Amino acid sequence: MALSGKLIGHVDVSKKGEICHLFRNNPYEIAIISPDKVQGCDLIDGDRGDVGSVICWHYTHEGKKKISKQIIEAVDEDNHMIVFKVIGGDLVDELYKTFTIILNVDKKGDKVVATWTFEFEKPDTSVPYPTSLMDYLCDLVKDLDTHSTTK
């Protein structure tokens, strides 16, 4: 029996649109800004940033080199949101039956907050919640935000 799960993480950021713009339109810059976490991002199919385009991330998580092949499922420019469905790589080939990553950057009160949402399906209870990956992506957003405020 598969088990559905959802995990949400929040990070305060300095600007509303820059983080989503990087992930959608300039993901290769993420490897330049944070090379210890992301080593590259290849466009596999489609046009960079378009719904339906396929990208492959090369990254290091928990001391191991990994890949994540993803399709952009949805983009909402007005609300600074992008939805990635993981279609290959370590997450879905080894751990989860399905995995979707949503990034939304929005104003909450007097703060701007980047929110990561993971929606996933575990094959059984032995597969852990992806809390380490959530921490990793929250730390990556902090790196990207620090870079955008210092340039």
C-alpha positions, 0 to 999 in steps of 0.5 A: 500500500502506497502512502501519500505525504506532504512536507512544507518548508519556509525561508525568509528571502529579501526579494519576491521574484528573483528566486523563482526566476533563477529556478525557471529561467536561469537554473545554470546560474545556481551552479555558479552561485552554490557549486558545493550544492549544485554542479549543473543543470541540463536542458533535456527537452523543450525551451528553458523555463516553459511548461513541459520542458525537461531539465536534469539537475546534478547536485550533491546531497548528503555527501553524494553526487545525485541527479534529478530529472524533472519536468516543469508542470506549471508556472504562475508568474503573477504568484511567483510559483513553479511546479516540478514533477520528478520523473527520473533520478535518485528520488523516484528511481530509488525511494518514492513512487511519485515526487513533486516539488513546488516553489512559491515566493510570496509576501506574508505580512511584512516579510517575503517567504520562499515556500517549498512544498513536497508532495510524494508517494512512498511505497511503504513505511520504511521510506523516510520523509524527505526532511533532509532534502527539504533542509538542503533546498531551504539552505540552497535558497538562503545561498541564492538570496544572499548572492542576490542581495550582495551583487 
